[in-house]
Amino acid sequence: MKKNLLILLMLAIACKQKEYNADMLVKNALVYTVDSNFTTANAFVVNAGKIIAVGNADTLEQKYTAREVVDAGGKAVYPGFIDAHAHFYSYGLSLQGVKLENTKSWQEVVDSVNAYSRKNPEGWIIGRGWDQNKWKIKDFPNKAKLDSIFPVRPVMLIRIDGHAILVNQAALNIAGIKPGQAIPGGKIETINGKLTGLLVDNAGDLVKRKIPAPTDAVIQSAFLDAQSNCFAVGLTTVEDCGLPYTMVNTIAQLQHKGALKMRMYVMLSDSPDNYDYLFKRGVYKTPGLDVRAFKMYADGALGSRGACLLQPYSDQKNWRGFLLSSQQHFMDVAKKLAGKGFQLCTHAIGDSANRVMLKIYASVLKGKNDRRWRIEHAQVLSPDDIKLFGEYSIIPSVQPTHATSDMYWAGARLGKKRLKSSYIYKQLLEQNGWLPLGTDFPVENINPMYTFYAAVERKDLKGGPRGGFQPENALTREEALRGITIWAAKANFEEKEKGSIEPGKYADFVILDNDIMKIDGAALPNIKVLKTYINGEKVYEKK
């Protein structure tokens, strides 16, 4: 009897020793916490999807017994990367159509479209990614070749920046577009009285609104395909800049089912329906979805000459681009959102568009504040206007790869003097002491390591130019890392729940194959993600 009691006692002690008080221990790591002191550690503990302790592995192992131990093998671990400006759903849709990002000529674009049409014989043909600035002949294309191959089937090909499209005559007929037609905030190009098929900014909406809505299956594939690719590059939160309110429920349902694990910060587009929706229900906030912002477009893009400039384009005299809406509309929206307490984020590329929006923001914000209203891109600025960011706590949200993509042709558009006050990320950081970074994908590649590399090296993926493009505006590695983690979270009012590896925050983190804080700069684009975690759940592992 005594022997049996002793055995039972020993079993009880053994069971007690096996009691778990944590879900996961990550150890043998170089953990960049990205806390306020930018401290490092070698381990942290996760429970119920959140980080509960960070520090030394020996100490943590004495206090916590975890169900799962992740040995990082000495690799560097970072907070999950956050893209502060992207078009997640549009990127996903682009994966369903013709992929034109790497085409080297208009003929190659046409060939790609033709090949796609043979595999997909019905419906509209939609492609994205062409950029005439990367071709030997840099003129905008026209629709002639598309018309000869597709006389009946409509085709719409979206330029890389999303601010211009090239369509065939069949698409123009469906939209009812005629030569000589004009539209505010847009351009319908004609040459010798004939339509070329090029539609810039608002003009493109005449065609887009005629395209049948995607099916539920296509929408789901778009989100899940985009998610898969984003997890593979370490993204755990993305900002989708400009969606209709109807998409909020779609995202919420996919997340509720467990299919969509990506955290999303959604800006609703500038439309009455979207304002009515959020004004009636208030901020929509769950652990995976945050809807509290609106996105306006002040102007177009520099590459398609839709950016609104104070003086004419250097390569097109008497042309300054245009605003996409009236200044009164921008002012009305700003006043309305200020009164309701929502965040306003406005796309502004040209120095004229930036000046208009900065002055409107200033008139509404009236001084220092914590509303975190944002200018998306803040690309070309008059030196006289830069100080307004700091004086009115306006957040410049920038995309470093835009600088290294545009640098070979931006000078032709702007001239040397204006170029000097463009893509000035260091100067913009100094305005408020922090700077969220993004990619603007699918305009640029989704990889946040390219963002990091472009920010600190100011070079393209080929390593040029020597010494970097305007290197005085390079960021330090600490600044760049903060820009894709804690500062991106702060731009979303989410810095208390994500963006660093600290107790109480979501267990969103990535393990890389090398240390981006120490590796040679030229090697940064080749960094690979080994594992990506959201809520302590592994959502990606490199094969």
C-alpha positions, 0 to 999 in steps of 0.5 A: 500500500505504501509503495503504491502511494509513493508511486502515485506521489511521484507521478503527481510530482512529474505531472506537475512539473509538466504543467505548461504556463506558456504556449511557446518559447523562442530561444537561441535568437538575436531578437531585435525588440525595436522597443524605445531603446532598441534593445536586443534579447536572446529569447521571448515567451508567447502565450495566447497569441501575445508576448508575455516575457522578453529577455535571457533564455536561461532566466525565462526557461526557469520561469516558463514551461512552454508547449513548443520551443522554437530554436532560432539557431542563432538567427535574427528575429524581428517584429513582423513587418508592416507595410504602411502603404499598399493595395493588398486586394488590387495586388491579389486581383492582379495575380488573377490577370496578365502580369506585365511587370517585367515586360521590356517593350510594348510588343512584349506586352501584346505578346503576353496579353495574347498568350493569356487570352488563349488560356482564358478565352472568355470575358474581359482581358485585364493586365497590370504592370507595364511601364514605358519608362523601362522600355527602349522606346519610352513613348506611351503605347497606343491601341492599334495592335490590340485592336487588330488582335482583339477587335471584339473582346475588351482589353484593359491594361493598367500602368504600373502606377495604377494612374493610367490605362491602355484599352482597345477600341472594344473597351472604348465602345463599351464605355462610350468614349468619343474623341474630344471628350473631356473629364475633370481630373483626367485625360482622354488622349487623342492624336490627330483627332483619334483616340489612342486608348490611353486614359489617365486618372479619372478618365480610366474610371469611365472604363473600369465601371463597365467591368463586371464585378469579380465573383466571390471565388475570384475575390477570395483567391485574390486575398488568399494569393496575396496573403501567401506571397506577403507571408513569404516576405515577412509581412504580418500587417498590410495597409490597404489604401482605398477600398469600398465599405462593402469589402470590410464584411468580406475581409471580416468573414474571411478572417472569421473563417480562419482563411485570412490571417493577415492583419489589415488596416483599411482606408476607405475610398473617398465616396459618400457611401463610404462616409455614410457607412463609417459615420454610422457605425464608428471605428471598426476594430478587431485584432485582425482588421482596423477601419478608421481612415479615409483615402483621398487622391489629390493628383496622379503619378509622375510617371504618367504626368498626372502629378500636379506641379507648380511649374510645367513639366521639364519634358512637356512644356505648358503641362502641369498635371492636374488635381483629381478633385476641386480644392473645395471638395478636399476642404469639405472632406477634411472638415467633415473628418476632423469633426467626426474624429477619423483619420485622413490620408491623401495621395499627393505626388506633385509639389502643387498637390502637396502644397494644396493638401498641406495648407488644407490640413493646416487650416483644419488641424490648426497646430500640433496634434495627435490626429496622425493625418497623413500625406501618402507619398509626399514625393515632390515638395517645394522647399518652402512647404516641408516645415508644414509637416512638423508644424501641424504634426502631418505624417509623411507616409513614404515608399523608398523604392519609389525613389530608386525606381524613378531616379533614372527618369524623374530628373527629366520630368522635374529638372535638377532643382525640383529633383533635389527636393523630391524623395527627401526621406531623411528631411521628412523624418526630421519633421516629426521624428518618425516616418512610416515606410511602405511599398505601394505594391503592386506599384512596387515589389511587395518585399519589405527588404527592398524597402529597407535596402532602398531606404538605407542604400538609396540604390536599385537592385542592380546596385546603382548608382554608385554612392546612392541616389541623393545619399544625404536622404538615406535613413539609418538601419535603425530608422528603416527598421522602425519604419517597417515596424513600430512607426508603421504601427504608429501611423495606424494608431496600433503601436500599443499592440504591434510593431515591436517584440514587447510584453503585451503585444501580438506575437507577430514576428519573423526569423530571417536568414541573416542580420539586416542590421549588420550584413553588407548593404549590397546583400540586403535584397537577398535576405530571405525569410525563414519563418513568419508568425502571427499570433504565435502561429507559424504561417510561413516556413521557407522550404 
